Amino acid sequence: LAAGGKGARFVARLVPTPKPDDSGKGPKAEVDVGWMRAHVEAVQAMLPGGVSVCGVYVFAPSTTLSASESKVRSLLAGIKARKSTWCIATHDEGDAADESRPTVALFLPSDAKQASWKSLSSCGSRLSPLEPKLTHGAPQLHCFGANWRVDATLYLRPAAQVRKTQAEQMCEQISAYADPLAAAVTTIDGAMPAASSTVSSMRGVGTLAAPHEVRLYLAPEKAAAAYPTGMAEDPPSLLVRIRGLVHGRAYAAAKDSVGEALEALSE
């Protein structure tokens, strides 16, 4: 997992892929592409803003590491291809910056002390050596939190009727509720810091237990637009109502800007 803003990123944690279950139905190979890809998807879905899957690592004997490169390349290509679909709300500048970052592989030989890093080339055809910058400790992360009260009614139709899957219909309609939030007036801990100011300039260090409190304020007309009403002429085949409180969390490094922290929170 990697964290950080649009500038330098750092590896925050290594998350081991679970072993196969006792039923014997799981993979037998050290690197099973399908098994690990499913784990990547599951982990990414649970991560807060500002933290994302940046690649994979393999801990095995040296001979196994050499033989696993083609599978690792396939995994990295899959991660790179999925980056743009992991968020419902997308930001052009952020997406471009994220796509320019390489997906990386860390090879840890169990029979030697020398680890090696490789990254996927832009064309996705080969792995290239990577020289990371080593530090004595990971930068401190600041936690930001916001609560979003949702009361949304979604109108779903058969995929064949509208040429969109019901998942696509849901994402499109949820965006109608979420997009107006981009125009909201934002306060952090009751103040309005400049977007260009650094996270370290804020008072205190936001923690998971006591994050920096982010509040969003919409103008009345934009608040009304955030809750569309009515439906098309043809009645939907399914009505879905979503009510509740969404708790958003994001992490940012001290050198990140406040704007980058808020962008991570919007993810």
C-alpha positions in Angstrom: 0.0 0.0 0.0 1.3 3.5 -0.9 0.4 6.9 0.6 1.2 10.5 -0.4 -0.1 13.3 -2.6 0.6 14.1 -6.2 4.4 14.4 -5.4 6.5 11.6 -3.9 4.7 8.5 -2.6 6.0 6.1 0.0 5.2 2.5 0.8 3.1 2.5 3.9 2.5 -1.2 4.5 2.9 -4.7 3.1 -0.3 -6.7 3.2 0.1 -10.5 2.8 -2.3 -12.3 0.6 -4.3 -14.9 2.6 -3.3 -18.5 2.3 -5.7 -21.0 0.5 -8.4 -22.4 2.7 -8.3 -25.9 4.2 -10.7 -27.2 1.6 -7.8 -27.6 -0.9 -9.7 -25.5 -3.5 -7.2 -22.6 -3.3 -4.2 -22.1 -5.5 -1.1 -24.2 -5.1 1.5 -22.0 -6.8 3.5 -19.3 -4.9 2.1 -16.6 -7.3 -1.5 -17.3 -8.4 -2.6 -14.4 -10.6 -6.3 -14.9 -10.1 -6.1 -15.4 -6.4 -3.9 -12.3 -5.8 -5.9 -10.1 -8.2 -9.1 -10.9 -6.2 -7.2 -10.0 -3.0 -6.0 -6.7 -4.6 -9.7 -5.8 -5.5 -10.9 -6.6 -1.9 -8.1 -4.6 -0.2 -8.6 -1.6 -2.5 -12.3 -1.5 -1.8 -11.6 -1.1 1.9 -8.9 1.6 1.8 -9.4 5.2 2.9 -8.6 8.1 0.5 -5.0 8.9 0.1 -3.9 5.2 0.4 -4.0 2.8 -2.6 -2.5 -0.4 -3.9 0.7 0.4 -5.7 1.9 -3.1 -6.6 2.7 -6.5 -5.2 5.6 -8.2 -3.3 6.8 -11.8 -3.4 8.7 -13.5 -0.7 10.1 -16.8 -1.9 13.4 -18.6 -2.8 15.5 -16.8 -5.5 14.8 -19.5 -8.1 11.0 -19.0 -7.6 11.3 -15.2 -7.8 12.9 -15.5 -11.2 10.3 -17.8 -12.5 7.4 -15.6 -11.2 8.2 -12.4 -13.1 5.8 -13.1 -15.9 3.0 -13.6 -13.5 3.9 -10.5 -11.5 4.0 -8.5 -14.7 0.4 -9.7 -15.4 -0.7 -8.7 -11.9 0.9 -5.2 -12.2 -0.8 -4.7 -15.6 -4.1 -5.6 -14.1 -3.6 -3.1 -11.2 -2.6 -0.3 -13.6 -5.7 -1.0 -15.8 -8.0 -0.9 -12.8 -6.8 2.3 -11.2 -9.2 4.5 -13.1 -12.2 2.4 -12.1 -11.6 2.2 -8.4 -13.4 5.5 -7.7 -16.9 6.6 -8.6 -15.9 10.2 -8.5 -12.9 11.0 -10.8 -10.7 14.0 -11.1 -8.9 14.6 -14.4 -5.7 16.0 -12.9 -5.6 13.4 -10.2 -6.2 10.6 -12.6 -3.5 11.8 -14.9 -1.0 12.0 -12.0 -2.0 8.6 -10.6 -1.7 6.9 -14.0 1.8 8.4 -14.4 3.0 6.6 -11.2 4.5 3.2 -11.9 3.1 0.0 -10.5 5.9 -1.7 -8.6 7.0 -5.1 -7.5 9.2 -5.9 -4.5 11.1 -9.2 -4.7 12.2 -10.5 -1.3 14.4 -13.7 -1.6 14.0 -16.0 1.4 17.5 -17.3 0.9 19.4 -14.0 0.5 19.5 -10.5 2.0 19.3 -8.4 -1.2 15.8 -7.3 -2.1 15.0 -5.9 -5.6 12.4 -3.5 -6.9 11.0 -3.4 -10.4 8.3 -1.3 -12.1 6.1 -1.9 -15.0 7.1 0.0 -18.1 4.6 2.5 -19.7 3.8 0.0 -22.5 3.2 -2.8 -20.0 5.5 -5.2 -21.8 8.4 -5.7 -19.3 9.6 -5.0 -15.8 12.4 -2.5 -15.4 14.7 -2.1 -12.4 13.6 0.6 -9.9 15.8 2.4 -7.4 13.6 3.6 -4.5 14.7 6.3 -2.1 15.2 4.7 1.3 14.4 6.6 4.6 14.7 5.8 8.3 11.0 5.9 8.9 7.7 6.5 7.1 6.3 10.1 7.1 3.6 10.7 9.7 0.1 10.6 8.2 -2.6 13.0 9.1 -6.2 11.7 9.1 -9.1 13.8 7.8 -12.8 12.9 8.3 -16.1 14.0 7.0 -19.7 12.7 7.4 -22.2 12.8 4.5 -25.9 12.2 5.2 -27.4 10.5 2.2 -31.1 10.1 1.2 -31.1 8.9 -2.4 -33.7 7.1 -4.5 -32.3 5.2 -7.5 -34.4 4.1 -10.5 -33.1 1.0 -12.1 -34.2 -0.6 -15.4 -33.3 -3.9 -17.2 -29.8 -3.6 -18.8 -31.2 -4.5 -22.2 -33.7 -1.7 -22.1 -31.2 1.2 -21.4 -28.0 -0.5 -22.6 -26.4 0.0 -19.2 -25.8 -2.5 -16.5 -27.6 -1.9 -13.2 -24.3 -1.2 -11.6 -23.5 1.5 -14.2 -27.0 3.0 -13.6 -26.4 3.1 -9.9 -23.0 4.8 -10.3 -24.4 7.3 -12.7 -27.3 8.2 -10.4 -25.2 8.3 -7.2 -22.9 10.7 -9.0 -25.9 13.1 -9.4 -26.0 13.3 -5.6 -22.2 13.4 -5.0 -21.0 15.7 -7.8 -22.5 18.9 -6.3 -20.4 18.4 -3.2 -17.4 19.5 -5.3 -18.8 23.1 -5.2 -19.3 23.1 -1.5 -17.7 25.5 0.8 -15.3 23.5 3.0 -14.1 24.1 6.5 -11.4 22.1 8.4 -11.7 22.2 12.2 -13.9 25.2 11.8 -11.3 27.2 9.7 -10.8 27.7 6.0 -7.1 27.1 5.2 -5.8 27.9 1.8 -5.8 24.9 -0.5 -2.1 25.5 -1.3 -1.1 25.5 2.4 0.6 22.3 3.7 -1.0 19.8 6.0 1.8 20.4 8.5 0.7 24.1 8.9 -2.6 23.0 10.5 -3.0 22.8 14.2 -2.6 19.4 15.7 -2.1 16.0 14.1 -5.3 14.4 12.8 -5.5 10.8 14.1 -7.9 8.0 13.4 -9.5 8.5 16.8 -9.6 12.3 16.4 -9.3 13.3 12.7 -9.3 16.8 11.3 -13.0 17.5 11.0 -14.1 18.5 7.5 -17.5 20.0 7.0 -19.2 20.8 3.6 -21.7 23.6 3.1 -23.8 23.8 0.0 -25.8 26.8 -1.3 -29.6 26.1 -1.1 -30.0 25.8 -4.9 -27.0 23.4 -5.1 -28.2 21.5 -2.2 -31.5 21.0 -4.0 -29.7 19.8 -7.1 -27.9 17.3 -5.0 -31.2 15.5 -4.4 -32.8 15.0 -7.8 -36.4 14.0 -7.8 -38.9 12.5 -10.3 -38.3 9.7 -12.8 -38.5 9.1 -16.5 -41.8 8.4 -18.4 -41.4 4.6 -18.3 -41.7 3.3 -14.7 -38.5 1.6 -13.4 -38.4 -2.1 -12.8 -36.7 -1.5 -9.4 -36.6 1.4 -6.9 -33.6 1.5 -4.5 -33.5 3.9 -1.6 -30.3 4.6 0.2 -30.5 6.4 3.5 -27.8 6.8 6.1 -24.5 8.5 7.1 -21.4 8.0 5.1 -18.2 8.3 7.1 -15.3 9.4 4.9 -11.7 9.1 5.9 -8.5 10.1 4.1 -4.8 10.3 5.0 -2.3 12.8 3.9 1.4 13.4 4.6 2.7 16.5 6.3 4.2 17.8 3.0 0.9 17.3 1.1 -1.2 20.4 0.4 -4.6 20.8 2.1 -6.1 20.7 -1.4 -4.6 17.3 -2.0 -5.9 16.1 1.4 -9.5 17.2 0.5 -9.1 15.5 -3.0 -8.1 12.3 -1.3 -11.2 12.6 1.0 -13.5 13.0 -2.0 -12.4 9.5 -3.2 
